[in-house]
């Protein structure tokens, strides 16, 4: 069993004062904006990489998670005291506040694989004890500082996205949801307040606000549900699905909650309404049809089967649709890949390009690398279709090509990777705001989507080719 080796981690010496400023972060830039990047680099250099050189950690109890989080927090506080405090206008408690993403990065980089049920339990603990409190502290500071909008910079986009995702996934009882929703609506109110600000800050505020909206229907539906307004919760859930503004991976768990609630009360019509919306809006990748048939039959064995078959007939047909009405993506004239695993001519001759967006500190992206390696190998000999990975570090972490190439080598990336930048802006053209993100493009750059509008997954790619 791999135990957490606290001593070797904690006795590390920070011998280079201001290390990260000398490695590409201009001292004139905002320390608030840099806090998250600084933390990630310090922890990678001094905690994660040294520990991985020994072994991964079996983080299978709350006590072990506490131990790891205490270790990284203490290490960051030392770095602030030794190297950073004098360079920031932020008060010491906020400068020392460990960004939620740093906790995720350390845990997901260092943990041994454990059972899914245990993983979910421990992720829920990480969220409630560390991720949400971290965002709460930052939000309270901004509010107490009389809405000093320059301090919005301390809320980093990937941090917000991850905390929101953990929140909608794990805040599944009323006390937990009330605490999470207080942070959600508090930040939402702050971002809606109109005050003059610099263009850069305005863009940052808009990005944060847009990220919040992606989860709005889910949060509001749950708020109605936990307040005993199940019919309003259902109506709001359907409205979000109809407007294609409800994240499909979240539609399924809340739909199942509504189904169980109405089933307990023997409200068959409402049960079937939930199931019909799930069938229309949630793809087979997320909800296998055999599971759906079972649920229909559970509501009413005979009529449920008939209703399912009628819905299945109505929805049968082509699963993919070319969106000619949308503005087509401007594809690069030359695909200069970071690794030469695909020649430019084959890409240009392809009828379809399957693209996957990722960045180097996105844990789900890194976890998917082995599966993408296998997929690329299966697809390599096919004509008319290619798989390309688009790296978005330029827009998300501001890392350069050499850093991305280094991580690719370390992680064993064996599929073609294109580095997106200000010249090509594929990330912006496709409005990517969550990772990993998958798209299908035809040779002209038109988007091909699922007929039901649900998100693309690796299973979608496999079914397409």
C-alpha positions as CSV (number, residue, x, y, z in Angstrom):
1,X,0.0,0.0,0.0
2,X,1.4,3.4,-1.0
3,X,1.3,5.7,2.0
4,X,1.5,9.5,1.8
5,X,5.2,10.4,2.4
6,X,4.8,13.7,4.1
7,X,8.3,14.2,5.2
8,X,10.1,14.0,1.9
9,X,7.6,16.5,0.5
10,X,7.7,19.0,3.3
11,X,11.4,19.3,3.7
12,X,11.9,20.6,0.1
13,X,13.8,23.8,0.0
14,X,12.8,26.7,-2.2
15,X,16.2,27.9,-3.2
16,X,15.3,30.1,-6.1
17,X,13.3,33.2,-5.0
18,X,10.7,34.3,-7.5
19,X,11.4,31.3,-9.7
20,X,8.3,31.5,-11.7
21,X,8.6,35.2,-12.5
22,X,12.0,34.4,-14.1
23,X,10.3,31.6,-16.2
24,X,8.0,33.6,-18.3
25,X,5.6,35.5,-16.0
26,X,6.3,39.2,-16.2
27,X,6.6,41.0,-12.9
28,X,4.3,43.8,-14.3
29,X,1.5,41.3,-14.7
30,X,-1.2,40.9,-12.0
31,X,-0.2,38.6,-9.2
32,X,-3.9,38.0,-8.6
33,X,-4.2,36.6,-12.1
34,X,-1.1,34.6,-11.7
35,X,-1.8,33.1,-8.3
36,X,-3.4,29.9,-9.7
37,X,-0.7,29.5,-12.4
38,X,2.0,30.1,-9.8
39,X,0.5,27.5,-7.4
40,X,0.3,24.9,-10.2
41,X,3.9,25.3,-11.2
42,X,5.2,25.4,-7.7
43,X,3.3,22.3,-6.8
44,X,4.3,20.5,-10.0
45,X,8.0,21.3,-9.4
46,X,8.2,20.7,-5.7
47,X,5.4,18.2,-4.8
48,X,3.9,16.3,-7.7
49,X,6.9,15.5,-9.8
50,X,9.1,14.5,-6.8
51,X,6.3,12.3,-5.4
52,X,5.6,10.6,-8.8
53,X,9.3,9.8,-9.1
54,X,8.7,7.6,-6.0
55,X,5.2,6.3,-6.4
56,X,1.6,7.4,-6.6
57,X,-0.5,7.6,-3.5
58,X,-3.5,5.5,-2.4
59,X,-5.8,8.4,-1.5
60,X,-8.7,6.2,-0.4
61,X,-9.7,7.8,2.9
62,X,-10.7,11.3,4.0
63,X,-7.7,11.3,6.4
64,X,-5.2,10.8,3.5
65,X,-6.9,13.5,1.4
66,X,-6.6,15.9,4.5
67,X,-2.9,14.9,4.8
68,X,-2.2,15.7,1.1
69,X,-4.1,19.0,1.2
70,X,-2.3,20.1,4.3
71,X,1.0,19.3,2.7
72,X,0.4,21.3,-0.4
73,X,-1.2,24.2,1.5
74,X,1.8,24.4,3.9
75,X,4.2,24.3,1.0
76,X,2.4,27.2,-0.9
77,X,2.3,29.3,2.3
78,X,6.1,28.9,2.7
79,X,6.6,30.0,-0.9
80,X,4.5,33.1,-0.3
81,X,6.4,34.0,2.8
82,X,9.8,33.5,1.2
83,X,9.3,34.8,-2.3
84,X,6.0,36.4,-3.2
85,X,4.3,38.4,-0.4
86,X,6.0,41.7,-1.2
87,X,5.0,41.6,-4.9
88,X,1.2,41.5,-4.4
89,X,-1.5,43.9,-3.4
90,X,-3.6,41.0,-2.2
91,X,-4.0,40.6,1.6
92,X,-2.0,37.7,2.9
93,X,-4.9,35.3,3.6
94,X,-6.1,35.6,0.0
95,X,-2.7,35.3,-1.4
96,X,-2.2,32.2,0.6
97,X,-5.6,30.8,-0.2
98,X,-5.0,27.5,-2.1
99,X,-6.9,27.7,-5.5
100,X,-9.4,24.9,-5.8
101,X,-7.8,23.8,-9.1
102,X,-4.5,23.2,-7.3
103,X,-6.2,20.7,-5.0
104,X,-7.7,18.9,-8.0
105,X,-4.4,18.9,-9.9
106,X,-2.5,17.4,-7.0
107,X,-5.1,14.8,-6.2
108,X,-5.7,13.6,-9.7
109,X,-2.0,13.6,-10.6
110,X,-1.0,11.6,-7.5
111,X,-3.8,9.2,-6.7
112,X,-3.8,5.5,-7.5
113,X,-6.8,4.2,-9.4
114,X,-9.6,3.2,-7.0
115,X,-13.1,1.9,-7.3
116,X,-15.6,4.3,-8.9
117,X,-17.9,4.4,-5.8
118,X,-14.9,5.2,-3.6
119,X,-13.8,7.8,-6.1
120,X,-17.1,9.5,-6.0
121,X,-17.3,9.5,-2.2
122,X,-13.8,11.0,-1.9
123,X,-14.4,13.5,-4.7
124,X,-17.5,14.7,-2.8
125,X,-15.4,15.1,0.3
126,X,-12.7,17.0,-1.6
127,X,-15.4,19.3,-3.0
128,X,-17.2,20.0,0.3
129,X,-14.0,20.4,2.5
130,X,-11.6,22.1,0.1
131,X,-12.9,23.2,-3.4
132,X,-16.0,25.0,-2.4
133,X,-14.5,26.7,0.7
134,X,-11.6,28.0,-1.5
135,X,-14.0,29.7,-3.9
136,X,-16.1,30.9,-0.9
137,X,-13.0,32.7,0.5
138,X,-12.2,34.4,-2.7
139,X,-15.8,35.4,-3.3
140,X,-16.2,36.8,0.2
141,X,-12.9,38.8,-0.2
142,X,-14.2,40.4,-3.4
143,X,-17.5,41.3,-1.8
144,X,-15.8,42.7,1.4
145,X,-13.5,44.7,-0.8
146,X,-16.5,46.7,-2.0
147,X,-16.6,44.9,-5.4
148,X,-13.1,45.8,-6.5
149,X,-13.3,44.3,-9.9
150,X,-9.6,44.0,-10.4
151,X,-9.9,41.3,-7.8
152,X,-12.1,39.2,-10.1
153,X,-8.8,38.1,-11.6
154,X,-8.3,35.7,-8.6
155,X,-11.2,33.6,-9.9
156,X,-9.6,31.6,-12.7
157,X,-11.8,30.2,-15.5
158,X,-10.8,26.5,-15.2
159,X,-11.2,26.8,-11.4
160,X,-14.7,28.1,-11.7
161,X,-15.6,25.5,-14.3
162,X,-14.3,22.7,-12.1
163,X,-16.0,23.9,-8.9
164,X,-19.3,24.3,-10.7
165,X,-19.0,20.8,-12.2
166,X,-18.2,19.3,-8.8
167,X,-21.0,21.3,-7.3
168,X,-23.8,20.2,-9.7
169,X,-22.4,16.6,-9.5
170,X,-22.0,16.2,-5.7
171,X,-24.3,18.7,-4.0
172,X,-27.2,16.2,-3.8
173,X,-28.7,16.9,-0.4
174,X,-30.4,20.1,0.7
175,X,-27.7,21.4,3.1
176,X,-24.9,20.8,0.6
177,X,-26.9,22.3,-2.3
178,X,-27.9,25.4,-0.2
179,X,-24.2,26.0,0.5
180,X,-23.2,25.5,-3.1
181,X,-26.1,27.6,-4.5
182,X,-25.2,30.5,-2.1
183,X,-21.8,30.7,-3.8
184,X,-23.3,30.3,-7.3
185,X,-25.9,33.0,-6.9
186,X,-23.5,35.2,-4.9
187,X,-21.0,35.2,-7.8
188,X,-23.8,35.5,-10.3
189,X,-25.1,38.7,-8.7
190,X,-21.6,40.1,-8.5
191,X,-21.0,39.4,-12.2
192,X,-24.3,41.1,-13.2
193,X,-23.4,44.3,-11.4
194,X,-22.6,46.9,-14.1
195,X,-19.6,49.1,-13.3
196,X,-16.9,50.7,-15.6
197,X,-13.8,48.5,-15.9
198,X,-10.8,47.9,-18.2
199,X,-11.4,46.0,-21.4
200,X,-9.3,43.0,-20.2
201,X,-11.3,42.8,-17.0
202,X,-14.5,43.1,-18.9
203,X,-13.6,40.1,-21.1
204,X,-12.7,38.1,-17.9
205,X,-16.0,39.0,-16.3
206,X,-17.9,38.0,-19.5
207,X,-16.0,34.7,-19.6
208,X,-16.9,33.9,-16.0
209,X,-20.5,35.0,-16.5
210,X,-20.8,32.8,-19.6
211,X,-19.4,29.8,-17.7
212,X,-22.0,30.3,-15.0
213,X,-24.9,30.3,-17.5
214,X,-24.0,26.8,-18.7
215,X,-25.1,25.5,-15.3
216,X,-28.0,27.8,-14.7
217,X,-30.9,25.5,-15.6
218,X,-29.4,22.6,-13.6
219,X,-28.9,24.8,-10.5
220,X,-32.3,26.4,-10.8
221,X,-34.1,23.1,-11.3
222,X,-32.5,21.7,-8.2
223,X,-33.3,24.8,-6.2
224,X,-37.0,24.3,-7.1
225,X,-36.7,20.6,-6.3
226,X,-35.1,21.0,-2.9
227,X,-37.7,23.7,-2.0
228,X,-40.5,21.1,-2.6
229,X,-41.5,22.6,-6.0
230,X,-41.2,19.4,-8.1
231,X,-43.5,20.6,-10.9
232,X,-41.5,23.8,-11.3
233,X,-38.3,21.8,-11.2
234,X,-39.6,19.5,-14.0
235,X,-40.8,22.5,-16.1
236,X,-37.4,24.3,-15.7
237,X,-35.5,21.1,-16.6
238,X,-37.6,20.6,-19.8
239,X,-37.1,24.3,-20.7
240,X,-33.4,24.0,-20.4
241,X,-33.3,20.8,-22.5
242,X,-35.6,22.4,-25.2
243,X,-33.3,25.5,-25.4
244,X,-30.3,23.2,-25.6
245,X,-28.9,25.0,-22.6
246,X,-28.8,22.1,-20.2
247,X,-25.6,20.1,-20.2
248,X,-26.6,16.7,-21.3
249,X,-24.4,14.8,-18.8
250,X,-26.3,16.6,-16.1
251,X,-29.7,16.1,-17.6
252,X,-29.6,12.4,-17.0
253,X,-28.9,12.3,-13.2
254,X,-31.4,15.0,-12.4
255,X,-34.0,13.4,-14.8
256,X,-33.4,10.1,-12.9
257,X,-34.1,12.0,-9.6
258,X,-37.3,13.4,-11.0
259,X,-38.3,9.9,-12.3
260,X,-37.7,8.3,-8.9
261,X,-39.6,11.1,-7.1
262,X,-42.7,10.8,-9.4
263,X,-42.5,7.0,-9.3
264,X,-42.7,6.9,-5.5
265,X,-45.8,9.0,-5.8
266,X,-47.3,6.8,-8.6
267,X,-47.6,9.8,-10.9
268,X,-47.3,7.8,-14.1
269,X,-48.0,10.6,-16.6
270,X,-45.1,12.7,-15.1
271,X,-42.8,9.6,-15.1
272,X,-43.4,9.1,-18.8
273,X,-43.0,12.8,-19.5
274,X,-39.5,12.6,-17.8
275,X,-38.6,9.4,-19.8
276,X,-39.7,10.9,-23.1
277,X,-37.5,14.0,-22.5
278,X,-34.6,11.8,-21.6
279,X,-35.1,9.7,-24.7
280,X,-35.2,12.8,-26.9
281,X,-32.4,14.7,-25.3
282,X,-29.9,12.2,-23.9
283,X,-27.8,10.2,-26.4
284,X,-27.3,6.5,-26.2
285,X,-23.7,7.1,-25.3
286,X,-24.9,8.3,-21.9
287,X,-28.2,6.4,-21.6
288,X,-28.2,2.9,-23.2
289,X,-31.5,2.1,-24.7
290,X,-31.8,-1.2,-22.7
291,X,-31.7,0.9,-19.5
292,X,-34.4,3.2,-20.9
293,X,-36.7,0.3,-21.8
294,X,-36.4,-1.0,-18.2
295,X,-37.4,2.3,-16.8
296,X,-40.4,2.6,-19.1
297,X,-41.5,-0.9,-18.1
298,X,-41.0,-0.1,-14.5
299,X,-43.6,2.7,-14.7
300,X,-46.1,0.5,-16.5
301,X,-45.0,-2.9,-17.9
302,X,-47.4,-3.1,-20.9
303,X,-48.0,0.6,-21.8
304,X,-44.4,1.5,-21.0
305,X,-43.2,-0.9,-23.7
306,X,-45.6,0.4,-26.2
307,X,-44.7,4.0,-25.5
308,X,-41.0,3.3,-25.8
309,X,-41.5,1.6,-29.1
310,X,-43.5,4.5,-30.4
311,X,-40.9,7.0,-29.3
312,X,-38.1,4.9,-30.8
313,X,-39.8,4.7,-34.2
314,X,-40.4,8.5,-34.1
315,X,-36.8,9.2,-33.4
316,X,-35.2,6.7,-35.7
317,X,-33.1,8.0,-38.5
318,X,-29.8,9.7,-39.1
319,X,-28.0,10.4,-35.9
320,X,-25.8,13.1,-37.4
321,X,-26.7,16.4,-39.1
322,X,-24.5,18.9,-41.0
323,X,-25.1,22.4,-39.6
324,X,-25.0,24.4,-42.9
325,X,-26.7,27.4,-41.2
326,X,-23.8,27.9,-38.8
327,X,-20.7,29.8,-39.8
328,X,-18.1,27.4,-41.0
329,X,-14.8,27.0,-39.3
330,X,-11.8,28.5,-41.1
331,X,-9.3,25.6,-41.2
332,X,-5.6,26.1,-41.2
333,X,-4.0,26.2,-44.7
334,X,-1.2,24.1,-43.3
335,X,-1.5,21.8,-40.3
336,X,1.9,22.1,-38.5
337,X,1.6,19.3,-36.0
338,X,3.6,19.1,-32.8
339,X,4.3,15.5,-33.6
340,X,4.5,14.2,-37.2
341,X,1.9,11.4,-36.9
342,X,-0.2,12.6,-39.8
343,X,0.8,14.2,-43.0
344,X,-0.8,17.4,-44.2
345,X,-2.0,15.9,-47.5
346,X,-4.1,13.2,-45.7
347,X,-5.8,15.8,-43.6
348,X,-6.7,17.9,-46.6
349,X,-8.1,14.9,-48.5
350,X,-10.3,13.8,-45.6
351,X,-14.0,14.1,-45.9
352,X,-14.3,14.5,-42.1
353,X,-12.1,15.6,-39.3
354,X,-12.7,14.4,-35.8
355,X,-11.2,16.9,-33.4
356,X,-10.6,16.8,-29.6
357,X,-9.7,19.9,-27.6
358,X,-7.6,19.6,-24.5
359,X,-5.0,21.4,-22.4
360,X,-2.1,20.1,-20.3
361,X,-3.5,20.6,-16.8
362,X,-7.0,19.2,-17.6
363,X,-7.1,16.0,-15.6
364,X,-10.0,14.4,-17.6
365,X,-8.1,15.2,-20.8
366,X,-4.9,13.5,-19.5
367,X,-6.9,10.5,-18.3
368,X,-8.3,10.0,-21.8
369,X,-4.9,9.8,-23.5
370,X,-4.6,6.0,-23.5
371,X,-8.1,5.7,-25.1
372,X,-7.3,8.3,-27.7
373,X,-4.0,6.6,-28.5
374,X,-6.0,3.4,-29.2
375,X,-8.6,5.2,-31.2
376,X,-6.0,6.9,-33.4
377,X,-4.3,3.5,-34.1
378,X,-7.7,2.0,-35.2
379,X,-8.5,5.0,-37.4
380,X,-5.0,5.5,-38.9
381,X,-5.5,3.2,-41.9
382,X,-9.0,4.5,-42.8
383,X,-9.4,6.8,-45.8
384,X,-11.6,9.9,-45.9
385,X,-11.5,10.5,-42.1
386,X,-8.8,11.6,-39.7
387,X,-8.5,12.3,-36.0
388,X,-6.8,15.5,-34.8
389,X,-6.1,16.6,-31.2
390,X,-6.2,20.4,-30.8
391,X,-4.2,21.8,-27.9
392,X,-5.7,24.9,-26.3
393,X,-3.0,25.8,-23.7
394,X,-2.3,29.1,-25.5
395,X,-5.8,30.3,-24.5
396,X,-6.3,28.5,-21.2
397,X,-2.9,28.3,-19.4
398,X,-0.7,30.5,-21.7
399,X,1.8,27.7,-22.0
400,X,3.9,27.6,-25.2
401,X,4.5,24.8,-27.7
402,X,7.7,23.5,-26.0
403,X,5.9,23.0,-22.7
404,X,3.0,21.2,-24.4
405,X,5.4,19.0,-26.3
406,X,7.2,18.1,-23.1
407,X,3.9,17.1,-21.4
408,X,3.0,15.1,-24.5
409,X,6.3,13.1,-24.3
410,X,5.8,12.5,-20.6
411,X,2.2,11.3,-21.0
412,X,2.9,9.1,-24.0
413,X,0.7,11.0,-26.5
414,X,0.6,8.9,-29.7
415,X,-1.9,10.8,-31.7
416,X,-1.5,13.9,-33.9
417,X,-1.6,17.2,-32.0
418,X,-2.1,20.7,-33.4
419,X,-1.2,23.7,-31.2
420,X,-3.9,26.3,-31.5
421,X,-3.0,30.0,-31.3
422,X,-4.0,33.6,-32.1
423,X,-3.5,33.0,-35.8
424,X,-5.9,30.0,-36.2
425,X,-8.2,30.4,-33.2
426,X,-10.0,27.1,-33.6
427,X,-10.8,27.2,-29.9
428,X,-12.5,30.5,-30.2
429,X,-14.2,29.7,-33.5
430,X,-15.9,26.6,-32.0
431,X,-16.6,28.5,-28.7
432,X,-14.9,25.8,-26.6
433,X,-15.6,26.5,-22.8
434,X,-15.2,23.0,-21.3
435,X,-12.6,20.3,-21.8
436,X,-12.2,17.8,-23.2
437,X,-14.4,18.9,-26.1
438,X,-15.1,16.9,-29.3
439,X,-16.4,18.1,-32.6
440,X,-16.8,16.7,-36.1
441,X,-16.0,18.9,-39.1
442,X,-16.4,18.2,-42.8
443,X,-13.8,19.1,-45.4
444,X,-15.2,22.6,-45.8
445,X,-15.2,23.4,-42.1
446,X,-18.9,22.9,-41.5
447,X,-19.9,21.4,-38.1
448,X,-21.5,18.0,-38.0
449,X,-23.5,17.4,-34.8
450,X,-25.7,14.8,-33.3
451,X,-29.3,15.1,-34.4
452,X,-30.3,15.4,-30.8
453,X,-27.8,18.2,-30.1
454,X,-26.1,16.3,-27.3
455,X,-22.3,16.5,-26.6
456,X,-19.8,14.5,-28.5
457,X,-17.9,11.8,-26.8
458,X,-15.2,9.2,-27.8
459,X,-18.1,6.7,-28.2
460,X,-19.6,9.2,-30.7
461,X,-16.4,9.2,-32.7
462,X,-16.4,5.4,-32.7
463,X,-20.0,5.2,-33.9
464,X,-19.4,7.9,-36.6
465,X,-16.4,6.3,-38.4
